[in-house]
Amino acid sequence: MVDERGLPVRPALTQGQASNTAAAPGLLEGLPSASVVIADRGYDWQHLIDLVRQRGGEAHIPTQRDRRVQRSVDPSLYRQRNLVERFFCKLKHFRRAATRYDKLATNFLAAVALASARLWMRIYESTT
């Protein structure tokens, strides 16, 4: 999960064969309520959309193509979902996270957390 600047807010690790949809409600818990939640079609889950609404936000998640009733999503707002993809690209600049040398999930998540902290520090670095 990233914020509106593309900076990591809450890194989480799921099993490789597990759906990311199952982890989404846990990511939203404990965070201040967001006005807008943007996700791709993989997160088209009515429970998740209702959860965002209960928290006072609006979910911009397009429906799967095989559904009868299609939700409309603002295209300009939906384009901002690439912030997550750009975060993954930045994360791959950190070799330990990109190569996944760690055998334990806790060690890999720690490497991702360190890389995320470095991305946050870049915002507060002095340019002079």
C-alpha positions in Angstrom: 0.0 0.0 0.0 1.3 3.4 -1.0 0.2 6.9 -0.3 -0.6 9.6 -2.9 3.1 10.3 -3.4 3.9 6.7 -4.1 5.6 6.2 -0.8 5.1 2.9 1.1 2.6 3.1 3.9 2.3 -0.4 5.1 4.4 -3.2 3.5 2.9 -6.6 3.8 3.9 -10.1 2.6 1.6 -12.7 1.4 2.2 -16.3 0.3 3.0 -16.6 -3.4 0.0 -18.7 -4.2 -2.4 -16.6 -2.1 -4.6 -13.9 -3.5 -3.7 -10.3 -2.6 -7.4 -9.6 -2.0 -7.3 -11.5 1.3 -4.6 -9.2 2.6 -6.4 -5.9 1.6 -8.7 -5.6 4.6 -5.8 -6.1 7.0 -3.9 -3.3 5.2 -6.8 -0.9 5.6 -7.2 -1.6 9.3 -5.6 0.9 11.6 -4.9 3.5 9.0 -6.7 6.8 9.0 -9.7 6.7 6.7 -8.7 7.5 3.1 -11.0 9.5 0.9 -10.0 7.5 -2.2 -8.8 3.9 -2.5 -7.5 3.0 -6.0 -6.8 -0.6 -7.0 -6.8 -2.7 -10.1 -9.4 -5.3 -11.2 -7.8 -8.0 -9.1 -9.3 -6.3 -6.0 -12.8 -6.3 -7.3 -14.4 -7.8 -4.2 -17.7 -6.4 -2.8 -16.6 -6.9 0.8 -13.5 -4.7 0.2 -15.6 -2.0 -1.5 -18.1 -2.0 1.3 -15.3 -1.8 3.9 -13.9 1.3 2.2 -17.4 2.9 2.1 -17.9 2.1 5.9 -14.7 4.0 6.6 -15.9 7.0 4.7 -14.0 6.6 1.5 -14.7 5.8 -2.1 -13.3 2.8 -3.9 -12.1 3.3 -7.4 -11.8 -0.4 -8.4 -13.0 -1.4 -11.9 -15.1 -4.6 -12.1 -14.0 -7.8 -13.6 -14.9 -8.1 -17.3 -17.2 -11.1 -16.8 -19.6 -9.3 -14.4 -23.0 -8.2 -15.6 -23.1 -4.9 -13.8 -20.1 -2.8 -14.5 -19.0 0.0 -12.2 -17.6 3.2 -13.8 -14.3 4.5 -12.7 -12.8 7.9 -13.3 -10.0 7.3 -15.9 -7.8 10.1 -14.7 -8.0 8.9 -11.1 -7.6 5.3 -12.1 -4.3 6.1 -13.8 -2.8 6.9 -10.4 -2.7 3.2 -9.5 0.6 3.2 -11.3 2.1 4.7 -8.2 2.1 1.2 -6.7 3.9 -0.2 -9.8 6.5 2.6 -9.6 7.1 1.8 -6.0 7.9 -1.8 -7.0 10.3 -0.4 -9.6 12.0 1.7 -7.0 12.1 -1.2 -4.6 14.0 -3.3 -7.2 16.9 -0.8 -7.1 17.7 -2.3 -3.7 19.5 -5.5 -4.7 18.6 -7.5 -1.6 14.9 -7.0 -2.2 15.1 -7.5 -5.9 17.0 -10.8 -5.9 15.1 -12.3 -3.0 18.2 -14.0 -1.5 16.5 -14.3 1.9 15.0 -17.7 2.6 12.8 -16.6 5.5 9.8 -14.3 5.0 10.7 -12.2 8.0 14.1 -11.4 6.7 12.8 -10.5 3.3 10.1 -8.3 4.8 12.8 -6.6 6.9 14.8 -5.9 3.7 11.7 -4.4 2.2 11.1 -2.3 5.3 14.7 -1.0 5.1 14.3 -0.1 1.5 11.0 1.6 2.2 12.6 3.6 5.0 15.3 4.7 2.5 12.7 5.8 0.1 11.0 7.9 2.8 14.3 9.5 3.8 14.9 10.7 0.3 12.0 13.1 0.7 13.6 14.7 3.8 17.2 14.8 2.6 18.8 18.2 2.2 19.5 19.1 -1.4 22.0 21.8 -0.4 
